Amino acid sequence: MTLSPGETLGNYQIVEKIGAGGMGSVYKAYQPALGRYVAIKVLPPQTSGDPSFRERFAVEARAIGKLRHPNIVTAYDFSQQGDVAFLVSDFIDGGTLADQLGAPLPLEYALTILRPIASALDYAHARGVVHRDVKPQNILLSHDGTPVLTDFGLAKIVGPGSGVTQAGALMGTAEYMAPECASGAEVAGPAADQYAVAIVAYQMLVGRHPFPSENPISALMAHVHKPVPVPTSIGVPLPPAVESALLRGLAKKPEERFARVSDFVRALASPASTMVPSAGPVSAAPVIATAAESSKPSLPPSLARVPRTLPPAEPTLSVLTDVSIAPEAPILSRWRRRRVLLLIPAAIVALLVLAVLLRDRAGGGAATVNDEAGNTFAAATVIGPGTRSGTIAPAGDIDFFRLNVPANTNIVVELHLGTLPRGSITLVTGTGQILDEENDVVGRVGRVNYTAKDAGAYYVRIGPGRTDATGTYAIVVTTR
């Protein structure tokens, strides 16, 4: 559904369309009753009948609706007119932080952006909300320079009854995804938001992304495996304490980062200080920026913003490991380079795992591998939903995986070939009864599908197909 200027949606008059993405279209609208302009995000009609899309949309409404912070976009209304669900929020017309990247910015100016955003995130974290898609395009700058965090479409609400996103689902933008999330090892927490802020800080202070990548997969691999380039080693001199803060904020392990986002920014602001905030859980107490910390940033004249032109919506990647929704294209931004938003698809996650396996096999990577020769039911690896990798070797090897599921569970298992040229996948019961199988998978994804009426153990058998070939593979398991 496309709304035209002059149309009415609820109590709002549409002015113009200002963006579009996987979570819907965004319009500038006018609210006559209060004499103000607002931003309206409209769920696409093709997804309005999908409960998971509606729930993801509702999650965003709940996420920002429960937050009241000067540096978080304000939600005004969440409603539905006929089949059209829409979210109304504050309209901020001034561009984004992405407009200003491309060259090193002064530390003093960077801090006027980072302090309020850190305060906003600590405030959200203390209330059980993790943003999960912090990036320059989602940091709006009002005309007076105030930074405002927006686009909570991927936010995770931590607490009972909030489980829209399940463990194993990768959500966010590849360029800003924390290693623990990129590898699928952990669900995003406050430390992942801090990592994203550290990427943004690195871009602001160094003038480039720490891991320039041509595609989402290489970006994810870099987060997991590549060391962060030390700014001085690439010709950008920064005070040692600032470099140290950046590197700690970008630590591969979440427990090695700062306790709060504001601790990270405070370390950047105190290059002469020897104080290092201790790592630990996020405090339950909200942290609101002081007047000094929240002062409106004054952009150096040489970095003054130029009039922006809204880009077309970026393509999204849309397969998933669990129940999740593709993210929204950035609103009110001018992208200096193409950034692909993604909800990591199951097939791509499998390829990523295979890439990790092939790259780190000798060093014993983190992938779960089940490669014993002559596996049996008794030797099967117990798994759950998600992605697992393995190796068929030596020739004639067969791998078994065991799934323990409740009654009335639909089981879907996909086989993605890595270096294994051919393969077979079979779903069987503990007595050997074949439930579904594909005997010769070549150059495509193999799939088995079965609805288990009875609770118990079900087994996935992976073999080399009609050959004695050896090589790597990945399986993607979904249950519902």
N, C-alpha and C positions, 0 to 999 in steps of 0.2 A: 504494500500500500504506500503510495507516494502522496504526500499532502502538498497542496499548492498554496502559495501566498493568498491570504484572505480567508482560507478555510478555517473552520472552528473545530477545536478538539477540546471537549469539556468546556471549561471557562477561559480557554486561551485561543487567541487568534494567531494563526501561523504567519510569520513574517518571511522566513526563508529557510532553506535547508542548508545546514552548515557542516554536515559530516555524515558518514555512514560506515558501518562495519558489521562484523559477525553478530553483534548483539543488537543491531538495529540501526535506524537512522536518527539523527539528531537535528532538531529544528530550533531556530530562534523564534520565540513567540512573544506575544504581548498579552498581559493580564489586565484588562480594563478596570476591574474592580479595585486593584491596588496601584494601577498606573505604573507598572514595572515590566521590564523585559525578563524573560526566563528562558532556560534551555530545556527542551523536551526531548527525551529519548523514547522512541517508539519501537516496540518489539516487532520484528518482521512478521507479516501475516502468515508466511509459510511455516513459521515456527511457533506461532501463538497457540496452536493446538498440541504442542509437544510439552508434556508436564515438566520435563527436565529444563527446557528453555524458560518456561514460566517461573519455575522455582529459582533458577539462576538470576533471573530478572528481579524476582522478589528479594533474593539475597542482597543484591546491590541496594535495593530500596531500604532494607532493614539495616544494612551496614552503615550507610551514610545518614539514615534517619535517626540513628541512636547517637550520632556524634555531633557535638557542638563545639567547634574550634575555629578560631579566626583564619586558620590556614588550611581548612578542609571545606570543600564545596558544600554548600547548604542544600539539603533536600527539602522541598516544599510540599510535594504531593506525589502520591502513587495511586493511580486509578485505572479504570478500564471503561471504554466506551464501545459497546458492542463487542466485537472480537479484537479490538485494539487495546493493548495494555501499554501504559506509558508512565514514565517517571519524570517529574518536574523538579528542576534544580536551579540554582543560581546561575545567571548568565554572566560570564566573565569575558569581556571582549578586549583582549590586549596581547595575544600571542602566547607562546610557550618558551620554556627554557631552551628547547631545541633550536629556536631561532638564533640563539646567541653562541652556540657552540661552533668549534672549528679552529680556534686558536686559544692559547692559554689565557685565562682570565685572572685578574688580580685576586690574591687570597682574600683581601678585605671584602671585595664584592662577592666572591663565592660564598663567604660566610653569611652574608646578609640573605642569601637564598637558602643555604643549607640549615641554618639555625631554626627558622620557622618550620621548615619541612620536617626536621628531626623532632621538634616539639609536637607537631601534628601526628607523626607516626608513633611516638612514645605514648601520646594520649590515646590513640586508637588501640595500640597493643594492650594498654592497661585496661581497656574495656573489651578485650577479647576479639578484636578485629585485626586481621593481618591483610595488608593491601594486596600483595603478590604480583603487582605489575607497576612498581615504581620505576619511572624513566623520565627523561627530559620532556617528552611529549605530554606526560600527565602532570607536569608542574606548570600550571597556568600562571601568567603574570598579568595582573590588572594594569590599567593605565597608569596608576601611581606606583607600579612596581611591586606590589604585594604578591608574594608567591602563594598559590593555592593548590593543594593536592586534589586531583580529580580522578575520575574513571575508576570507581570501585566495582566494576563489572566482574572482576575476578576475585574479589575480597573473600576471605575465609572467616566465617564467624565461629570462634572456638567456644564450644559449650554443648550441653545436651540438646539433642534435636536439631543440630545444625549441619548434619552430615550430607550435604549435597555432593561434595567432592570426596571421593574415597581415596584411601591410600593407593599409591601407584599411578594416579593421574598426574600428568605434568601440565602445569598451566602457567602462562605468562609469556614474556617476550624473551627469545633465546639470548639476545645480547645482554640481558640483565638478570638472568636466572642463576641463582646460587648453585654451587657445585652439588650440594646434597639434594637439590631438587632436579638438577640436570641429569644426575645419575639415577634418579628414581629411588634413591636410598631413603629419603625422608620426605614427609609432607612439609610444605613451606610453613615456617614459623617466623617470629619476630627477627631472628638472626638473618633470615633470607631477605627481608626488607632492608636490613642494615647493609647487607652485601650490595644490594641494588643502589642504595644511596652512595656507597663507596665507589661504585662504578661511575655514577654521575659526578661525584667529586673529582675523581681521576680525570674524567673528560673536561671538567671545568678548569682544573689546575694544570693539566698536561697538554690539553688541546687535542687529544685523540682518545679513542677507546683503548683500553688495555689489551683487548683481544679483537683486532679488526678481522672480520670474517666475511666470506662471500656467501655463506648460506647458513641456515639454522643449525644443521648438524655440526659443522665445523665450529660454530660458536659454542655449542654445548660441550663439545669435546675439549675446547680450550679452557672453559671454566673448570672442568673436572681435572685436566691434566697439565696444562701449561702454567709455568710460573709467571707471576705478574711482572712485567717489565719495570725495573726500577727507573723512575723518571730521570735521574742523573745519568743513567747508562744509555739513555736515548736522547741525550742532549737537552734535557729540561731541568735546570738546576732548581731544586727546592730545598728548604731547610731540612736537615736530617730528621728532626722530630715530625715534620709534616709527612715526609716520605714514610717514616715508621708508622704513623697513624694510618696512612693509605694502605700500606701493606698488611697491617693487622686487620683493618676493615675488610680486606679482600682475602682473608685467610680461607683456605680450602675447607677447614673444619669449623662448623658454627661455634663450637665451644671455645675456639681460639680468638673469636672476635670480641668486640666490646659488649658490655652488659646491656647497654641501651644505645639507640641511634644518637641521642644527644651526647653520650660519652664519646662517641667517635668524633662528632663535630667539635666537641670541646677540646679534644686532643689536637685536632687540626688548628684550632684557634690559639693554642698555647705552645708554639714551637720551642720556646725556651724552657718549658716546664719539664721536670723529670717525673711528674706524677703520671702513672699509667693506670687507668681505671681497671678494676678487676673484672674478669669475665664472670657471668652468672645469669640467673634468670631475670626476666624483666620485672621491675618493681611494680607492685599493684597500685602504687600512687601515681596519679596522672602528673605529667610534667608540662606545664604551660610556659611558653616563652615569656621572659620578662620584657618590659618595655624596650630595654636596650637591645635585647636579642631579637625582638620582633620589629625593629625599626625598618622602615621601608627601604629597599635597596636603591642606591643611586648608581645607575649604570654609567661607566666612563663614557665621555663624549665619543670616543673612537668606536664604541660598541653600541651606539644608539640603535634602537630597533628600526627597521625599515618596514614599510607597509607589506603585509603578508598576503599571500594568495593561497587559498585552501587547496590542498592536493586532492586528487581522486582517491577513493578508498584503496588501501593496499590489499593485495590478495592474502587470504588466510589459509592455513593448513588445518584440516578439520577432522582427521581420524583421531580416536582417543583410546586410552587404555582403560578408562573408567568413565563414569557418568560426569560429563563436564561440557562446557559451552565454549565455542570459539570466541576470542576476545574482540573488542570493538576497535575500529580504526581510530587513531588519535583525532581529537577535535581541536579546532583552532590552532593548527600548527603548520609550519613549513618545514618539511623534512630536508635536511642537507644531504642525506644519503638514504637509499632504500633500506628500511628496516622491516623485516617480516614478522608480524605478530603471529603467534601460533599457540594452539593447544596441541601439544605434541601428539601426532597420530600414532596409533599402535604400530603400523608398519614402519614408521620412521624411528620409533623407539627401538624396535627390533634391529633395524639397521645400525642404530647408535650402539646398542649393546654388542652387536657383532663387530663393529669397528673397534670398540674398546677391547674385545676379546682378542682380535687379530693383532692389535697394537701392543697389548700388555700381556699376552699369553705367557711369555717367558718369565715375566716378573710377577706373575700371580695377581692379576687384577681383581677387582671387586665382584666380577660377574659370578653368578652361581653356575657352576659347571658340573655336569653329571656325565663323566666320560669313561667310567669303568668298562672294560671289555666284558661282554657276556652278561649284562645286567639282567636281573630277574625281578619278579614282583617284590621279593623280600628286600632287594637292594635299591628299590625305587626311592627317588628323592621326593620328599613331601613338599608340595608347593601350594600356593594360593593364587588368586588373581594377580596378574601382572606379567612381566616379561622375564624369561629365563633363557640362558644360552647354554650350549653344549657342543660337544665334539664327537663325531663318529670316528673313532680310531681305537685300535687298529682295524683293518678290514674285517668286516663281519660283525662289528660292534653294534649293539642295540641298547638304547637308553630307555628307561622307564621312569615316569614321574607319577606321583600319586596325589589325587585331589580328594579331600574329605569334604563332602557337601551335605547340606540338609535336604530334606525331602522337597520335591517339586522345584528343583534348581535346573535352570537351563545352562548347559556347559558349552562354551565355544572355545576351541583351541585352534590357533593358526600356526602354521609352520612356515618360517621365512628362511630360505637358504642363504648361507654365507658363502664359504668356499666349498661347501658340499654341493657337487653338481646335480645330484638327484637325491630324492628322499622319499620317505613314506611316513605317514602319520596314521595311527589307529587309536581309537578310544575303546577300551575294553573293561569288562567287569573283573573282579578278583578271581572269578572262576575261568576267565579266558574268553567269555562270550563277547564277540565283536559287536559293538554298538554303532560305530561309524568308522569309515576308513578312506584314505586316498593312498593307493599303492605306488603311484609313480608321479611324483611332483617334480617338474622340470621347468625352470624359468618363470615360475609364478608362485603364488601363495597357496599352500595346501590348507584345508580347513576340515575340521570335524565338528559336528553339532549334535547334541543330544539333550533331551530333557529328562533328568533323573527323577523318577517318581518316588524312589526310595532313598532314604538317607544312607550314607556309607562311603566307602572308598571306591573311586573310579581311577583307572590307569590310562596314561597316555604313553603310547609306544612309538619311539622314533627310530627309524632305520635308514639304510642307504638306498632304499628303493630296489630296483632290479639290477643293482650293480654291487660291486665290492668297494665302492668309492669311499673315501674318507674326507673329512672337512668339518667346518663349523656351521652352526645353525642357531636360530632363536625360535622360541615359541612364545606366543602371546595368549594368555588365558583370561577369559572373561566369564564370570558367573553372575547370574541374576535370578 
